[in-house]
Amino acid sequence: MKSTLKFAALLLATTFAVPALAHDHSAMSKGDAAKMQKHEATDAVKVGNLVFTDAFTRATLPGAKVGGGYISITNEAKEADRLLGGSSPVAARVEVHEMKMDGEVMKMRKLADGVQIPAGGTVDLEPGGMHLMLLEIKQPLKKGEDVPVTLEFEKAGKVELKLHVEAAGATSMEHGQ
């Protein structure tokens, strides 16, 4: 009886833990993200005064309901713009979130006002910090595919991009692989 209970507890724990690994915020702190190797931008997309580089997401496991989106956004305009959120055919919602550590506790929250992209500045949406959340994804995101997203900006309006799906534990865009 005890071994049956142990097996049931293990099975239950695995059922809930495995989908959570697909978007593991705790795998990287903001400090680790800052140490990531930056790649040369080979797939830059320019829309108006905004330049988008290193757009990627991570592969997810079957049953996962969320995914993260990561991208660098440079604003070449003389005035700030604001990323408000977005949409994607693979998810019910796309929101701008922030993850940060408060002591030993990871805290994530939706940025209700989005994120400002300063004039002449760059904002990196990256693992361990600000990022896009693809909520209620409709199917697993598979390495090598591209995920279409439409980002919505206060001034630039809607911008259509693709997030390249990298390996589940990727910390950056893997150019040329």
C-alpha positions in Angstrom: 0.0 0.0 0.0 2.8 2.4 0.9 4.6 1.8 -2.4 1.3 2.5 -4.3 0.8 5.8 -2.4 4.5 6.8 -3.1 4.0 6.0 -6.8 0.7 7.9 -7.0 2.4 10.9 -5.3 5.3 10.8 -7.7 3.0 10.5 -10.7 0.9 13.5 -9.5 4.0 15.6 -8.8 5.4 14.8 -12.3 2.1 15.6 -14.0 2.2 19.2 -12.7 6.0 19.8 -12.7 6.7 18.7 -16.3 4.6 21.3 -18.1 6.0 24.0 -15.8 9.5 23.3 -17.0 8.6 24.5 -20.5 8.7 28.1 -19.3 11.1 28.0 -16.4 11.7 31.5 -15.1 13.8 30.3 -12.2 16.3 28.7 -14.5 18.0 32.1 -15.0 18.3 35.1 -12.9 18.5 38.7 -14.2 22.2 38.6 -13.4 22.7 35.5 -15.5 20.7 37.0 -18.4 23.0 40.0 -18.4 25.9 37.6 -18.8 24.4 36.0 -21.9 26.5 36.1 -25.0 25.0 38.6 -27.4 25.0 37.5 -31.1 25.3 39.8 -34.1 21.9 40.7 -35.3 21.5 38.8 -38.6 17.8 38.9 -38.8 17.0 42.5 -38.0 13.5 43.7 -38.9 12.9 47.4 -39.2 9.4 48.8 -39.1 9.2 52.6 -39.1 11.6 53.8 -36.4 11.6 50.5 -34.6 14.3 47.8 -35.1 13.7 44.2 -33.9 16.5 41.7 -33.4 17.0 38.3 -31.8 13.3 37.4 -31.8 12.9 33.9 -30.3 10.8 31.7 -28.1 11.5 28.3 -26.5 10.2 24.9 -27.4 7.5 23.8 -25.0 6.5 20.3 -23.7 3.2 18.7 -24.5 0.6 20.1 -22.1 2.3 23.4 -21.5 -0.1 26.3 -21.4 2.5 29.2 -21.5 5.5 30.2 -23.5 7.9 33.1 -23.4 8.9 35.5 -26.1 12.2 37.3 -26.2 13.3 40.2 -28.5 15.5 43.3 -28.6 13.6 46.5 -29.6 15.5 49.6 -30.6 13.7 52.9 -31.1 15.4 55.2 -33.6 12.8 57.9 -33.2 13.2 61.2 -31.3 10.3 60.3 -29.0 9.6 57.2 -26.8 7.1 54.6 -27.8 5.4 51.9 -25.6 5.0 48.2 -26.2 1.5 47.5 -24.9 1.1 43.8 -25.6 0.2 41.7 -28.6 -1.5 38.7 -30.1 -0.6 35.5 -31.9 -2.7 32.8 -33.6 -0.9 30.2 -31.3 -2.0 31.8 -28.0 -5.1 33.2 -26.5 -3.2 36.3 -25.3 0.2 37.9 -25.5 1.2 40.1 -22.6 4.3 41.9 -21.4 5.6 40.5 -18.1 8.4 41.1 -15.8 10.2 38.5 -13.7 12.5 39.4 -10.8 13.8 37.9 -7.7 12.8 39.2 -4.3 15.4 37.5 -2.1 14.8 33.8 -2.7 11.3 34.3 -4.1 10.7 34.6 -7.9 8.0 37.1 -8.6 6.3 37.6 -12.0 3.8 40.2 -12.9 2.0 41.5 -15.9 3.2 45.0 -16.8 -0.3 46.6 -17.1 1.1 49.7 -18.9 3.5 47.7 -21.1 7.1 48.8 -21.4 8.5 52.1 -22.6 11.0 51.9 -25.5 13.0 55.2 -25.0 13.9 57.5 -27.9 17.3 56.4 -29.2 17.3 53.4 -26.8 17.0 49.7 -26.8 14.9 47.4 -24.5 15.8 43.7 -24.3 12.9 41.4 -23.5 15.0 38.4 -22.3 14.9 35.3 -20.0 15.0 36.4 -16.4 13.6 39.9 -16.9 11.0 41.6 -19.0 9.5 39.2 -21.6 6.5 38.4 -23.7 4.1 35.8 -22.2 2.2 33.6 -24.7 -0.7 32.5 -22.6 -3.0 29.5 -23.2 -0.9 28.2 -26.1 -2.9 26.0 -28.4 -0.2 23.5 -29.3 3.4 22.8 -28.3 6.0 25.1 -29.8 8.5 23.0 -31.7 12.2 23.7 -32.2 12.8 25.1 -35.7 9.4 26.5 -36.3 8.4 30.2 -36.4 5.6 31.6 -34.3 3.8 34.7 -35.7 3.2 37.5 -33.3 1.6 40.9 -33.7 3.1 43.4 -31.2 1.0 46.5 -30.4 2.7 49.8 -29.8 1.3 53.1 -28.5 2.6 55.1 -31.5 3.9 52.6 -34.0 0.7 50.6 -34.0 0.7 46.9 -34.9 3.9 45.2 -36.0 3.9 41.7 -37.3 7.0 39.5 -36.5 8.0 35.9 -36.1 9.6 34.4 -33.1 12.0 31.5 -34.0 11.5 28.5 -31.8 14.8 27.5 -30.1 15.5 24.6 -27.8 13.6 24.5 -24.5 16.5 25.8 -22.4 17.7 28.4 -24.9 18.9 31.7 -23.4 19.4 33.5 -26.7 18.8 33.3 -30.5 21.1 30.7 -32.0 22.1 32.2 -35.3 23.1 29.9 -38.1 22.1 26.7 -36.3 
